Amino acid sequence: MSFLKLFKQFVVTGFNRKVLFLTETTCWSYEIQPEILPLEKCRPKKYFDADSDSDENSAQQQQQPLKQATNGSTTADKVQIVALEVHKEKSLLAVATSDKSLYLFEILADGEGSTEGMLKLLSRRMVSRTSSCMKFVTGGKFLVVCDKGGDCYRYDCEGDDCKKPGRWLLGHMSQVLDVLVSADERFIITSDRDEKIRVTNHPDCHTIETFCLGHGEFVSQLEFVTTTDGKSCLLSLSGDKTLRLWDFATGKELAREDLERPGNRMVTKQLNDGSVLVAVLFYEPTEIAVLKINDVENLTCKITQTFKTDQQEVFSSFAFDEQNNLVALTIDKATEKVSLNLYEFEQENCKFSKQSSNSLLETFSTNTANDRIGYVDLVSFLFKKKFDNIKDYQERKRRRIEEGGK
């Protein structure tokens, strides 16, 4: 599992226990060390918790020394990054790990290439279950963290509040796959494994504003796009081979685009002319298709280009940078080696060209030569499992009728 984000002039990548800040000339690395980093004495407050202080007994149990494994290593050796998010304006980095920890860092880079001591730990807090996705609100005041059990929590990020426990906001009956918060913070929008998109009022999260219903499979990704008249709409990607546009305030489907294969992940980039570039990673994750949406209101789009990996390689994460270039991480399933790929955007013909040699790629390759990432399929189990018990029933019924007639 790996993650790729953009922060100012840095490409930020996270995998295993490592976070890298990359430019064409520099690379700064930080390794998560759960065995030595302090854990706040607090646990997330669920909907049934009182407004009293945290249960310190529960927190102390979480702070017990890491268990020794039979092979001599500790459980910390198996800790991996499971979610990563960056807030550019507030210079914040949030990292969730598989040991149910949420780290909040302040990024100290001044934007001029300095990488000396880039991260300052603000807090390490507990989460109830392994995190599946998270998003900062527009102003960076708090972070919404969703887990594989379907619950979503608010974690404050300002001042001393960044050490306070998370507070339960809402819950789904299945795993939450993506979350967005509207720019005015009125709505929290979540998608889950059970093909639902839920629009919840905030801060009164007990009130559901509406549902965006219509997908036939899991909804893997949500993104905001802006129409020519400045209205914000919701774009959703699903395993049912569709890309859909919604008026999320009313739950109305505005348009849809059929895809060749189930959608895995996507990233968007709004261009100066009002059109939108959408890069869609399919399942299996060996191909990325770039669509250009010329008319957002009607989702009028066409595939302008596709990128395929080499044999044995899969795309892991990707993002558009400030110059509209597409940056992607790939993993070789045989060697477990991770590579960085750059597809340079050509404004004139709206095409991308893959760069085989680049200072950024060389910097990444040099600093990750000994790193390995095991590929894990996180999508196949999301599809609905179909069971045909009617056929067996009808066969048994036919036998009973035949036996009764003798």
N, C-alpha and C positions, 0 to 999 in steps of 0.2 A: 504494500500500500504506500503510495506517495502522493505528495501535494505540491502544487505550483501556484504561487501568487506573485503579483507585482507590487513593489513598494518603491515609489520615486524612481531612481535609476537602477534599483536592485531587482534582480530576479530572485525570489525567495522560494526555496524548495525544502520540503520536509519529508523524511523517510527514516524508518527504523527509530532511532533515538536522536537523530541529527537534524539540525536546521542550518541551511546554508544561505548566505547572502552573497550574490554574485554580481559582478560587473565584468566588463571586458578585460579589466586589468587586475581586479582584486577578488579575493574570496575569503569570507569570514565564516567560521564554523562554530556552532554551539551544540553541545551534546546534553540532552536531558539526563540528569542524574537523580533519580527518585530516592536513592539510598542516602543522600546527603541534603537534599533540598527540603526546607521546613514545610510542614503541612499545617494549615490553619486549623484551630480547634473548633471546628464547626462541621455540621453535616447539612445537606440540602433539606429545606423545610417543605414537606409535602402538604397537600390540601387539608389533611386532617391534623397538621401540627398547629399548636397554639403559637401566639406571637411572642412567646418567651424566648430566652436565650437558647443557644444551641445545646444539644445534649453532649456534654463533654465526655461522658463515659464512652459513647459511641465513637467520638473522635479519637480518644485515647487508644481504643482498640485498633483503629486504622493506623495509628502512629507506632505500633509495635514494630520491632525490628523485622526486616524482610526475612522470610523463611529460607532456610538452606535447602537446596535441592539435593537429590541423591547423587548427582554427578559433581557436586562440589560448588556449583554456581548458585547464585541467588535468584529469586524470582524477578529481581530488577533487570537481569540480563535479558529477559523475554519481553520487557516493556517496549511498546511501540507507539508511535504517533498514529492516532486514529482520526483526528480532525485538526485542521489548521485554518486560521482566519486572520486577516490583516485589516487594520483601520488606518488609512493613510493620513487623514487630517489630524487625528489624535496620536499618531505614531505608536499604535498598540499592536501587539501580537498575542493572539490566544492560541494555545496548544492543548489539546485533549489527548490523553494517553490511555493505553489499554489497562492500566492499573486503577482506573476510575479517578484520575486526577485532572484538574483543569489549571493550567498555568497561564498567568497573565504577565506579559512583559511590556516594558516601555522600550521602544526602539530609539537608541541614542544617536543614530547616524544623522549627520547634519545635511545630508544630500550632496555633499561635495567630495564624496569618495572616502571619507574617514570610516574605518572599520575597527578601530581599537575599542574593545569592550562595548559592542553594539547593543547588547541586551541587559536590561536591569529588571530583575525579578520583582514584581509588585506583590504577587500572591500565588499560593498554590492551594486550591480548594478542592473539596470532594465533590464528586457527582454520584448520583444513585446507581446508575448503570453505565455501561460503555456507551460513549457518545457516538451518534451517527451523523450529526451535522450541527452547524452553529453559524450564527450571523450577528455582527454588530448592528446596532441601529445607526441611522444616518449620522447622528451627532456623537456617537461613540460613548454615550452615557451608560449603556448596559449592553450585555451580550445575551442572546437567546440560545440556549443549548438544548438540543433534543437528543433523546437516547433511543436505544433499540427496543425498549419496552413501550414506547409511544408517548412518554411524558416530555414536556418542555418546561424549562426553568429559566428564570431571569437571574443573571449574575451581574451585579453592579461593577462599574469599572472606573469610577471617579473617587479621588481622595481616599479617605479611610474606608469608604464603602466597598472598595475593591477586595477587602478581606472578609466581608460578611458572607454568610452562607447563601447559596442559591435559593430562590423561592419559586415554588410550583406555579405555573401559569395555566397550563391546559394539558389535556391528555387525549391520545388516540387509542383505538383498540388494536392497532398494529404498529409496526415500526415506522417511525417518521423518517422520510428519505431526504426532504429538503425543507427549508424554512426561509421566509423573507419577512421583513418588516417595512410597511409603507413609509414613505419619506416623512409624513406628518405623525408617524407613530400611532395612528388610529387603529391599524389592523395588523395582526400577525397572521401570515398566510403559510399554511403547512400542507405538505403532500405526504401520502403514506403508501404502504404496500397494497392497500385495498382500493386502489384506483380513485381515491377521494382527494379533492383539494378543499381545504377548510379555511374559511375567512373568519377569524375571531376578533371581536372587539378588544381594544386595549386602552386603558388598563383594566376595564371590566371584562376580564377574560371568561367569566361564567356565561357571557352572552355571545352566541354564535351569530355573526352577521348573515352569512350565507354559505352555501356549498357550490363549488364549480364541478358539476357532475357530467360525465359523458365518456371519460376514458374507460377502456375495457381491461386494462392491466395496470400494474404499478406506475405511479407518476414519479419519475426519477429526478427531475430537475425543474426548477422554477426560475424565471428571470423577468424583470421589469423591462418593458420597451415603451418608448414615447412616440405618440402619433404626431402628425404634422401640426395639429392644433394644440399640442402640448399636453395632451391627456395621457396619463400613465395607464398602461394595460399590462396584463399578465400573460406571459408566454410559458407554456408547459410542454414538457417532453415525456413520452410514455413508452412502456414496453408494448403497447398495442399498435406500434408503427405509425403514430400520428404526432404532429406538432400542432398545438391548438392555441388560439388567442382568446382571452377572456376579458370581459369587464368585471373585474374582481369585486367591485362594490355591489353589483347586482347578481353575480353568478352566471351571467349570460355568456354563452359561447358566441364569439363574433366571427371566427373563421377557423379553418383547419387545413392542414397540409399533410397528405399521406406520404409516408416514407417507405423505402424499400425494405427496411429491417427494423427490429425493435430498437428504441433509443436508449442509450446508456447514460451519457452526460452531454452537456452543451455549455458553451460560453457565447456571449453576445458582445457586439461592439457597434455603437451608434456612430455613423459617419456624419460628416459635416453637411451633406446634402439631404439628411433626414432618413436615408436608407439604413438598414441594419444588417451587419454581417453576423451569421449564426454558424458556429462550428459545432457539428453534431458527431459524437462518437457512438458508433453502432455497437450492437452485441452480435457477434464476438468483437472484442475491441481491437481489431486489426485495421480498421478503416475510419477515417474522419472525412465527412463531407462538409464543405463550406457552402452555405446557402446565402444568397443576397435577397433581402426583403425590400423591394422597392416601394410597395404600398402597404404600410403597416396595418392600416385599418381593415384591409381585406386579406391580409397575409399573402399578398401576391409575391411569390418568390420562385427562385430557380436555383438549382445546384450549379455553382460556377466551377467547382473543382473538387476532386477527391484525393486524399493522400492514403497510401497503403504502407504498412510496415514491411520490413524484410521478413523472410521466413523465420519463425520461432519468436519474433518480437511482437509485443502488444503495446498499445498506447495506455498510459497510466493516468496522466493528468496533463492539462493544457490551459493556455490563457492567451488573450490578446494583450500586447503591450501598447504603450502610448503612440507608437508609430503604426499601429494596426497590424504589426507582424504577429504571426502565430508562433508561440513557443510551446513545445511539447516534450514530455518525458516519456521514454519508452523503456520497457524491461525485456531483456532476453530471457525467455522461459527456460532455456537450456543452461546458460551460464549464470543467470540471475544478475547480470551486469546492467546497470542503469545508464541511459544515455540521454543527452539533451539535444533536441532538434529545433532548428530555426527555419521558419518559412517566411521569407521577406515579401511584404505586400507591395504590389505595383499599382499605384493609384490610377494610371492611365487606362489600363484594361481590366482593373479589379481582379488581378490574378496574383497567385503566390508562387514564389520560386524557392525551392529548398536550397539552403546554404550548406555546402559540404565542408567548408573551412571558414571558421570565424573565431575571433578572439574569445568571445563569450563561450563558445562550445569547447574550445581548447582549455580554458580556465576550469570549466566544469569537469572535463575529462581528467585533467591532472589531479584535481582535488577529490575525485571519487573513484580513483583507480582500484582501490581495495574494498570498496563498498559493494555489497550484494543485497538484492531485494527479492525475496521469493514471491512469485506471482500467485495471487489468490483470487479465484473467481467469486466476486461478491454480488453477481447479478442473477445467475441461473436459478438460485433458490427463491427469487422474488416472484417468478412466474406462478400463476395459478396451477395447482395440481388437479387434474381432472380424473374423476373416478366414475366408472360405468357399472353401477350395481343393479341397474334395471335389467340388463341382459341376463345376468345370472338368475334373477328373480323369475323372469319369464321362462327360462329354461326349466327351472324347478316346477313352475306351475304347469307347464306342458307335460312333464313327466307324471305329475299327480293326476292330471286329466286322463292320460293314456292308461295309467294303472287302474284308475277307478272305472274305466270302461270295459275292463276285461272281466 
